[in-house]
Amino acid sequence: MNLTVIQALVAQGESELLELKASTGQLRDAMRTVSAMRNGLGGHILFGVRDDGAIIGQTVSVRTLEDLANELRKIEPPFNVDIEQVLLDNGQQVIVLSVPSGGGRGPYAYDGRCFKRFGPTTSVMPEHQHEQMVIERLHGIRRWENEPVPDWVDLTDLDDGEIQRIDDTARRLGRIPGRPGRNSEDVLRGLGLIANGHLLNAAVALFGQSERLLPYYPQLMVRLARFRGTTRLADFGDNRQHWGHAFDQLRRAETFLIDNVPVAGRVHPDRMVREDRPLYHPRASREALANAICHRDYTNGGGAVTIAVYDDRLEIANPGSLHFGLTPEALTRPHESRPWNPIIANVCYLAGVIEKWGTGTLNIIEWSNAIGAEPPVWEERGDAVVATFFPAAAIVTSDLDTGEDRVRLERRILEALASGNLSRSELALKLGQSRRSGQFQDVIRDLLVLRLIAYTLPERPTSPNQQYQLTDRGISEVQS
């Protein structure tokens, strides 16, 4: 750490990761922030910098450092805080505390109380967050999915056919070795669903089907609703709920979406061919459903995975919250995968239900982009994590015109690009269109979604040098 680095930090202003203190006279407040940062993402505390960003420094004596060390000892459980002193031109010094993130090993308390960082503010940690951190700390050794089932539950309560199907699929995908025709008990043991001779709760979540399980496992539920409008105050178009194991829930949910999410289509009169396009990418919604089932909080007996279809969006929610410092924003970027139910998630991965850990949300975004839809949004809402999908833009804005004028414009655009790449302005000029025309923009967007044309600079779609080009599929269309 040096003055240049300090200046760069101060220029960013106070935040969740940075606190400024004029002097160690504010030591107790600073220690609360050390606790908060350790319970969060870590950060830096600078002594000798005023709130307005003025780097003034302070006198640092042996007593100063002893007081600082004594206060740090009041933080439990103990950990190492890096302490640096940076000399200024005025002879004063800035003390820098570098606090590493606790990485889910907390909670960490100062003087008997735990603190949490909210932006640039330090506050007492809410009780529910304290409880969650305790649960996260114990997560590696004790959680709902790896607890043994009640003594009266046995293999007859599980779906034997589903167990065999999952085993066959996993071997076909090359994700597990093994010979065909293994009995269900051997399959479950190989999947880590039997420990010390006892079935685990994860086995029931994945394969439980006996009706006598329902009173003891009511949370194995998926609730499905289609609302006629944009809020839950609207009338139901369809309303279902289903109790069952994870794979059955997934199938029921997919059937519901097929029944309630319209597939937009357009008929080309000159070819008598109907082109169907989904409002939501089926692989994206399936991945989100699988994630909800795999990563939900199963300790909530009244909880359920929910799917709500509105006129303007699709919401998929699972009970629980994000853990280990993961945020909704982090889901949109490459991130470490620490599944809340690793046994259940691993079986779903082996069975090909979910993608490789840590890539699911990124694939969802990519698949949504492929049909021209806005990226999904994740948020924590109450006691649930909600993924919101938006319909494909080309479908929302185009009214799905089936008239010959629209089809003729599509054909003319493809034929114009057959002679060479063109920008939007050049294309509009060649066709005698206004490049801002609603129909012209809709048709361009449709052709991009249908992969008949593509950007020449896909990584820079708004570049002034951007042009359109025919894809192989577009070339075939022109030649047909």
Phi, psi and omega in degrees: 000134177219180185298323180297318179293319178299316179299321179294320178295313182297324180299336180282342180082163179296144184202189176301333185255000184214132174229138181249133178230133182295326180198173177286003170295343177257034189297316183295318176299320180295322180294326174298323179289326175301314177301315182296316181293321178296326178283349180243235186262006184086189178154193182232144172239126183248119172265131182105016178228123181285166180300330181279002176095359179289124180270101187253336182074179177205166175282130181243115179250176175299321179297322179301313182290326177294317178298319180297314180296321180295319180291323179296331179291343179279357179270127182231144351294154184292152175204168183271128173250128180282124181245124179232151177241127181243120183281133178260168181296335182275006178087351177275172182229151171255129175263128182246121172258123177254114186255117177283152176294146178286346176059036178081009181265007182279201006279155180251129185247146171247123179055037175088359180232146180261146183232158182226144180264126175240097186062230180272012185245140176254130181224163174297135182293129176301151184301319183293327177288323177299315179297319180297319181293324176296317179297319179296323180296325180271358189303323184294335185244335183217120177204169186303315188292334182258013174274145181291150178287165173302154186302331184279351179277132178219187185299334181291345178274356183255159181276097184298319180298320179293321178301315180293322179295319180294319178299315179298316181296315182298321179289322179296326177282353180075021183267344172219146174278176176137159180267153177295155173079019177292147178287162187299323180297319178294321178298313181298321179294319178294331179273001179077024182261001173233127179226131181053036177080005182243139170296147178257160177306327179301326179296320178292317179300324184273327189225000184296133179222344183295135181298334181289350176282335189306313181296336184261341180229058182293342183286353179280065191227144170235131179249133189230130182215142172243117182260138177273079183150201184244006178224168179283356175281347181287164178292154175282133167269331179202143182210117183222158167214148185217132174259136179170182182282172190303315185289326176291319176302317181297316179295317180297318180295319179295320177298319178300316181295321177299321182286332191242351176256112182295147174256117182284145181217160177218136180259130175270108184300328183284345182236352181055038179244131178263130177252119180259139180224131182283148173293324180231137182296124184298327179290326180292314180292325179294317179298319179295321176298314180298319178298319180298318181291321183286320192256004183290166176271111182273356180283343180276103184298334180264004183278161178200150169289134182236144175235125179234120178257120177250176179294332187242003183191168175235130179241131176237121187232147174230142180294142180124196181216173174282147186235171174056036177080002180288138181240161175304322180296323181295334180294340181271359180235164174304132184212158177290141179260120174230080185299142181290329178239076188298328179293311179297315181297322181294319178296318179296324176292314180301326181277000178079013182281322177241159179281179178307139184305136176090352182248353187302311182293327178292322176294321179301317179296316181297315180295322178295318178299327184296335178256012177081019180268154173295151179299143176298160179239131175253143177205155172266119185233106184066234180257034182217155171257124187243129173254123181250125179254145178245145184292158181302131186298321183298327182283320181294322190265350190258349183061009175053048181300129179253010184286164183291329182300317180293315180297321180295322178295319177301315182297319181294322178296315180297318180293324178295320180285343178295337180268358178149162181290144181220148172282172180297318179296315180296321180294316180297318180297318182293329183263358181071032181250158168276126184292347176262002179301135180301315181293319181298315180293322179297317181294318177301315181296318178298317181294327175293315180298320181281001178062031175271332173229167180210161174288146173281338177238075186298333181278351180222069186298338181260011181297141177297341179266010184292138176226167175254148177222156176285141171273173176302322179294321178294321177299317179297323179295318181294322183283345183283000000 
